[in-house]
Amino acid sequence: MDCIFCKLANGEIPTNMVYEDDKVAAFRDMSPVTPVHILVVPKKHYTSLEDIALEEMDIIGDIHRAIRKIAAQEGFAENGYRIINNCGKHGGQEVPHIHYHLLAGKPLTKLITD
C-alpha cells in the first residue's frame, strides 16, 4: 500500500511526531492553517470512518483519548481546540486515510450558524 499517512504514522517517512502509542500517531501538519495544526491518525489503515468495521470502532475512542493527551501535553486543553474529520470526497477528504485535524493556538471562528 502506498499511503502517505501509513508511512508517516509507522516511521517509514520522518515527520515531526508529537504523540505516538501502539494504535495512534500524531504529527504536525506540513501546511498548518492555525498556529497549532496536528494530524491524528490510526496506525492501521482505514480509508475513512465509513471503512471501519463496527467491531473495530474502538479506534475512534483511542484517537479521542490521544487528542486529549496531546491537548494537555501541548498546553492548549484549557483554552480549547477544534477537531475536524473530513469523510469522503464530498466531505472534503483529500488523503484516503482517516485522520483528524487538531487545531488550536488562536480563537477560531464559528463554522455553523444557528
Secondary structure per residue as TSV (DSSP state, phi and psi in degrees):
chain	resnum	aa	ss	phi	psi
A	1	M	-	360.0	139.4
A	2	D	-	-110.9	60.1
A	3	C	-	-100.9	119.9
A	4	I	H	-60.3	-40.7
A	5	F	H	-70.3	-34.0
A	6	C	H	-62.8	-44.2
A	7	K	H	-65.3	-40.4
A	8	L	H	-66.9	-46.6
A	9	A	H	-65.5	-30.9
A	10	N	T	-100.8	10.5
A	11	G	T	79.4	10.6
A	12	E	S	-74.1	-26.5
A	13	I	S	-122.7	128.7
A	14	P	-	-61.7	142.4
A	15	T	-	-151.7	169.4
A	16	N	-	-88.1	78.4
A	17	M	E	-70.8	130.6
A	18	V	E	-110.5	-16.8
A	19	Y	E	-157.7	144.4
A	20	E	E	-158.3	135.6
A	21	D	-	-135.8	-164.6
A	22	D	S	-72.7	-17.4
A	23	K	S	-117.0	-24.8
A	24	V	E	-129.2	143.9
A	25	A	E	-129.9	150.4
A	26	A	E	-141.3	134.6
A	27	F	E	-144.8	157.4
A	28	R	E	-69.8	137.9
A	29	D	-	-68.7	138.3
A	30	M	S	-73.7	-18.2
A	31	S	S	-128.6	71.4
A	32	P	-	-65.6	145.1
A	33	V	S	-106.4	-7.5
A	34	T	S	-138.8	165.6
A	35	P	S	-54.0	-36.4
A	36	V	E	-116.2	119.0
A	37	H	E	-141.0	102.8
A	38	I	E	-116.8	137.4
A	39	L	E	-98.9	129.8
A	40	V	E	-116.7	122.3
A	41	V	E	-134.6	149.9
A	42	P	E	-75.9	148.1
A	43	K	S	-71.5	-30.8
A	44	K	S	-78.5	141.0
A	45	H	-	-78.2	125.7
A	46	Y	-	-133.9	132.8
A	47	T	S	-63.7	-47.4
A	48	S	S	-157.4	-178.4
A	49	L	G	-54.9	-36.7
A	50	E	G	-67.5	-15.7
A	51	D	G	-91.5	-9.8
A	52	I	S	-84.7	123.1
A	53	A	-	-62.9	145.6
A	54	L	G	-54.6	-37.2
A	55	E	G	-74.5	-5.7
A	56	E	G	-111.1	10.5
A	57	M	T	-66.0	-10.7
A	58	D	H	-58.5	-22.7
A	59	I	H	-60.5	-30.8
A	60	I	H	-65.6	-41.2
A	61	G	H	-63.5	-39.6
A	62	D	H	-61.2	-41.3
A	63	I	H	-64.3	-44.6
A	64	H	H	-68.3	-35.2
A	65	R	H	-63.4	-41.6
A	66	A	H	-62.4	-41.3
A	67	I	H	-60.5	-43.3
A	68	R	H	-62.0	-41.1
A	69	K	H	-64.9	-42.1
A	70	I	H	-63.5	-45.0
A	71	A	H	-59.3	-40.7
A	72	A	H	-70.0	-45.9
A	73	Q	H	-61.4	-40.4
A	74	E	H	-86.9	-8.1
A	75	G	T	84.4	21.0
A	76	F	-	-117.2	7.8
A	77	A	T	-59.5	-43.3
A	78	E	T	-67.7	-40.7
A	79	N	T	-78.9	-21.6
A	80	G	-	106.1	168.1
A	81	Y	-	-161.5	170.8
A	82	R	E	-123.5	140.4
A	83	I	E	-117.7	128.6
A	84	I	E	-127.1	133.1
A	85	N	-	-127.4	116.9
A	86	N	-	-93.0	130.6
A	87	C	-	-120.0	109.7
A	88	G	S	80.0	170.0
A	89	K	G	-55.8	-49.3
A	90	H	G	-71.9	-18.6
A	91	G	G	-86.0	-2.6
A	92	G	T	92.0	11.1
A	93	Q	-	-73.1	124.8
A	94	E	-	-102.6	-32.6
A	95	V	S	-107.6	123.6
A	96	P	S	-78.5	58.8
A	97	H	S	-147.7	122.7
A	98	I	-	-53.3	133.0
A	99	H	-	-153.2	153.6
A	100	Y	E	-116.0	134.1
A	101	H	E	-90.4	122.1
A	102	L	E	-106.6	110.3
A	103	L	E	-113.4	136.0
A	104	A	E	-163.6	-177.9
A	105	G	S	99.5	-2.6
A	106	K	S	-164.4	160.8
A	107	P	-	-63.9	132.9
A	108	L	-	-104.6	138.8
A	109	T	-	-74.3	158.6
A	110	K	-	-69.3	134.3
A	111	L	S	-90.4	-37.5
A	112	I	S	-117.5	132.2
A	113	T	-	-97.2	152.7
A	114	D	-	-74.1	360.0
